[in-house]
Amino acid sequence: MNDEILYVVEGGVGTITLNRPQARNALTFAMYERIAEICRDPAAHGDPRVIVMTGAGDKAFAAGTDIAQFRSFSSAEDALAYEERIETVIGTIESCPVPTIAAISGAFTGGGAAIGLACDLRIATETARFGFPIARTLGNCLSMENYGRLYAILGPARVKDIVFTARLVEAEEGARIGLYNELVPDHEALMRRARELAVIIAGHAPLTMRATKEAMRRLTAATAAGIDGHDLVTLCYTSADFREGMEAFLGKRTPNWKGR
């Protein structure tokens, strides 16, 4: 797994690269854990003042969780344990003590989109395509925490539009609705601009960065505070439709949904 996450620190800027371009940088559990390890304690990982996250190549930031890993799911406990495990990772990115920048080219979907949404700033190329197309692929749902993050950034009408239609949001629309802070023409410009922005931020007061990050995290978390979504996760992940969606996706065919 070592080469599936690349990590370097240079001039106070740490760069995490999701390195599975042959699979559009789809995330394995080991990759999620490595990202969390770095974000949990940056001081022990080269002590960067800013972390940039990106995907190898220009085809994808990350196309989500590697779906083959779901084949072992057989119970509500499996589904809830998965969402809890991923939420721990996403929460760790969100609460990382240094600013994080997602540099996005191409597919920005599923678990990859969840990682990018947890970052503080997002820069994208004109090829970026965002979405959670689960209504036409697996038939599962998001965790309540991830619904809360989407709600905070996009609002309820846009969240329902994107999930209900299972469409991918093109870069220009993404910038217009507040998903991205900046758009750049291509991958080379993306990495250059991400570096420039990271260097600017790295030169500013660290405690101001940390306090502002934590204030925004607490406000976002308050949206979903006390709201239990376990029944929704169980409903979807233990359904015959989820099994059908997974097998159809892996078999490259259209799923036959039954609503149960």
Rosetta blueprint (number, residue, H / E / L):
1 M L
2 N H
3 D H
4 E H
5 I E
6 L E
7 Y E
8 V E
9 V E
10 E E
11 G L
12 G L
13 V E
14 G E
15 T E
16 I E
17 T E
18 L E
19 N L
20 R L
21 P H
22 Q H
23 A H
24 R L
25 N L
26 A L
27 L E
28 T L
29 F H
30 A H
31 M H
32 Y H
33 E H
34 R H
35 I H
36 A H
37 E H
38 I H
39 C H
40 R H
41 D L
42 P H
43 A H
44 A H
45 H L
46 G L
47 D L
48 P L
49 R L
50 V E
51 I E
52 V E
53 M E
54 T E
55 G E
56 A L
57 G L
58 D L
59 K L
60 A E
61 F E
62 A E
63 A L
64 G L
65 T E
66 D L
67 I H
68 A H
69 Q H
70 F H
71 R H
72 S H
73 F L
74 S L
75 S L
76 A H
77 E H
78 D H
79 A H
80 L H
81 A H
82 Y H
83 E H
84 E H
85 R H
86 I H
87 E H
88 T H
89 V H
90 I H
91 G H
92 T H
93 I H
94 E H
95 S L
96 C L
97 P L
98 V L
99 P L
100 T E
101 I E
102 A E
103 A E
104 I E
105 S L
106 G L
107 A E
108 F E
109 T E
110 G H
111 G H
112 G H
113 A H
114 A H
115 I H
116 G H
117 L H
118 A H
119 C L
120 D L
121 L E
122 R E
123 I E
124 A E
125 T E
126 E L
127 T L
128 A L
129 R E
130 F E
131 G E
132 F L
133 P H
134 I H
135 A H
136 R L
137 T L
138 L L
139 G L
140 N L
141 C L
142 L L
143 S L
144 M H
145 E H
146 N H
147 Y H
148 G H
149 R H
150 L H
151 Y H
152 A H
153 I H
154 L H
155 G L
156 P H
157 A H
158 R H
159 V H
160 K H
161 D H
162 I H
163 V H
164 F H
165 T H
166 A L
167 R L
168 L L
169 V E
170 E E
171 A H
172 E H
173 E H
174 G H
175 A H
176 R H
177 I L
178 G L
179 L L
180 Y L
181 N L
182 E E
183 L E
184 V E
185 P L
186 D L
187 H H
188 E H
189 A H
190 L H
191 M H
192 R H
193 R H
194 A H
195 R H
196 E H
197 L H
198 A H
199 V H
200 I H
201 I H
202 A H
203 G L
204 H L
205 A L
206 P H
207 L H
208 T H
209 M H
210 R H
211 A H
212 T H
213 K H
214 E H
215 A H
216 M H
217 R H
218 R H
219 L H
220 T H
221 A H
222 A H
223 T H
224 A H
225 A L
226 G L
227 I L
228 D L
229 G L
230 H H
231 D H
232 L H
233 V H
234 T H
235 L H
236 C H
237 Y H
238 T L
239 S L
240 A H
241 D H
242 F H
243 R H
244 E H
245 G H
246 M H
247 E H
248 A H
249 F H
250 L H
251 G L
252 K L
253 R L
254 T L
255 P L
256 N L
257 W L
258 K L
259 G L
260 R L
